[in-house]
Amino acid sequence: MARGSRGRKQREQVSKSQEWTVLEQAFAVIIVILIIVAAVAFSWKKETVRVEYIDERIGAIDLHAGDPANYTFYFDRGLKGDYQIAASYRLVGSGPLVHFKVYNDTSGIALISETTASTFYKRVVVPSTGAGEYRFEWWVTGTDGVSRVEYDVLIEPTETLVT
């Protein structure tokens, strides 16, 4: 009889040594979770945002009535992507009526039609097909007086997703 009980003890020791400990089970669960997360991460498309050149012009100008010269600056770009223009200005004090417009000097297409507001803000998109030279113009009407205009023009690409 003693012999039979000894064999049972040996089998119990062998089966206990083959069982996983709690720590081994926890490691196995973590490894399975990591494998699943890696598989899901590699299955999604990765998107990269490409940002092109950004141009910002901030300043103030004094526009003189009766002066045929107006204030102009240009944005000349062979556009490869969509750009957006955020243009704003504010008339400081009082003076002759200020006019503002933005247009493609190459094609003649107006991007921002002529406006005479004392404060102005507008954001417009320039499509990639709109390559050319863009003219930003401020001018005043009348025969005398000065109008001071503070302006802020931001020309930046819209975000392009590259997949």
C-alpha positions in Angstrom: 0.0 0.0 0.0 2.7 2.3 0.7 3.9 1.8 -2.8 0.6 3.0 -4.4 0.4 6.1 -2.4 4.0 7.0 -3.4 3.1 6.7 -7.0 0.1 9.0 -6.5 2.3 11.6 -4.9 4.7 11.5 -7.8 1.9 12.0 -10.3 0.5 15.0 -8.3 4.0 16.6 -8.2 4.4 16.1 -12.0 1.0 17.6 -12.7 1.6 20.5 -10.3 4.9 21.3 -12.0 3.2 21.3 -15.4 0.5 23.8 -14.3 1.1 27.5 -15.1 1.6 29.9 -12.3 -0.4 33.1 -12.0 2.6 35.1 -13.2 3.1 32.9 -16.3 -0.6 33.3 -17.1 -0.5 37.1 -16.7 2.5 37.2 -19.1 0.7 35.1 -21.6 -2.4 37.4 -21.5 -0.2 40.5 -22.0 1.6 38.9 -25.0 -1.7 38.0 -26.6 -3.0 41.6 -26.0 0.2 43.1 -27.6 -0.1 40.8 -30.6 -3.7 41.9 -31.1 -2.9 45.6 -30.7 0.0 45.3 -33.2 -2.2 43.5 -35.8 -4.9 46.2 -35.5 -2.3 49.1 -35.7 -0.7 47.7 -38.9 -4.1 47.1 -40.5 -5.1 50.8 -40.4 -3.8 53.2 -43.1 -1.4 55.8 -41.8 -2.0 59.4 -42.8 0.6 62.1 -42.8 -0.1 65.8 -43.0 2.1 67.7 -45.4 2.3 71.4 -44.8 3.7 73.7 -47.5 5.0 77.3 -47.3 3.1 79.8 -45.1 3.3 83.6 -45.8 2.0 86.2 -43.4 2.0 89.9 -43.8 1.1 92.2 -40.9 1.4 95.9 -40.9 -0.2 99.3 -41.2 -0.4 101.7 -44.2 -1.4 105.3 -44.7 -3.5 105.7 -47.9 -3.6 109.3 -49.2 -6.7 110.5 -51.1 -5.9 112.0 -54.5 -2.7 109.9 -54.8 -3.1 107.6 -57.8 -0.6 105.2 -56.2 -2.3 102.6 -54.0 -0.9 100.0 -51.7 -0.3 96.7 -53.4 1.5 93.5 -52.7 1.6 90.2 -54.6 1.4 86.5 -53.8 2.9 84.7 -56.8 2.7 81.0 -56.7 2.5 78.1 -59.1 0.1 76.4 -56.8 0.4 72.6 -56.5 -2.1 72.3 -53.6 -5.1 74.0 -52.2 -4.2 77.2 -50.4 -6.4 79.4 -48.2 -6.1 83.1 -47.6 -7.3 84.8 -44.5 -7.4 88.6 -45.0 -8.4 91.2 -42.5 -8.0 94.9 -42.1 -9.3 97.7 -39.8 -9.6 101.4 -40.6 -8.0 103.3 -37.7 -9.6 106.7 -37.0 -11.6 108.4 -39.7 -10.6 109.3 -43.3 -11.6 108.7 -46.9 -13.4 105.6 -47.8 -11.0 102.6 -48.1 -11.4 100.0 -50.9 -9.9 96.5 -50.8 -9.9 93.6 -53.2 -7.9 90.5 -54.1 -7.7 89.0 -57.6 -5.6 86.8 -59.8 -3.7 89.2 -61.9 -2.9 86.5 -64.4 -6.5 85.3 -65.1 -8.4 88.4 -63.8 -10.6 86.2 -61.5 -11.6 88.0 -58.3 -10.8 86.1 -55.1 -12.2 88.7 -52.8 -14.5 91.2 -54.5 -14.1 94.9 -53.9 -15.3 95.9 -50.4 -15.4 99.2 -48.6 -16.0 98.1 -45.0 -14.2 99.8 -42.1 -13.4 96.3 -40.7 -13.1 93.2 -42.7 -12.3 89.5 -42.3 -12.7 86.8 -44.8 -11.1 83.3 -45.4 -11.2 82.0 -49.0 -9.8 78.8 -50.6 -7.5 79.1 -53.6 -7.8 75.8 -55.6 -4.7 74.2 -57.0 -6.0 75.1 -60.5 -5.7 78.8 -59.6 -2.0 79.2 -60.2 -0.9 82.7 -61.0 0.0 86.1 -59.5 -2.5 87.3 -56.8 -2.7 91.0 -56.2 -3.9 92.5 -52.9 -4.9 96.1 -53.2 -6.0 98.9 -50.8 -6.9 102.4 -52.1 -8.9 105.4 -51.1 -11.3 107.7 -53.0 -11.7 111.4 -52.7 -9.4 114.4 -53.2 -8.0 114.9 -49.7 -7.4 113.2 -46.4 -5.5 110.1 -45.1 -6.8 106.8 -44.1 -4.7 104.5 -41.9 -5.3 100.8 -42.3 -4.0 98.0 -40.2 -3.9 94.7 -42.0 -3.2 91.0 -41.5 -3.0 88.6 -44.4 -2.2 84.9 -43.9 -1.6 82.7 -46.9 -1.3 79.1 -46.0 -1.8 75.7 -47.6 -4.8 73.7 -46.5 -3.8 70.4 -44.9 -3.0 67.8 -47.4 -3.3 64.2 -46.3 -0.7 61.9 -47.9 -1.7 58.2 -47.7 
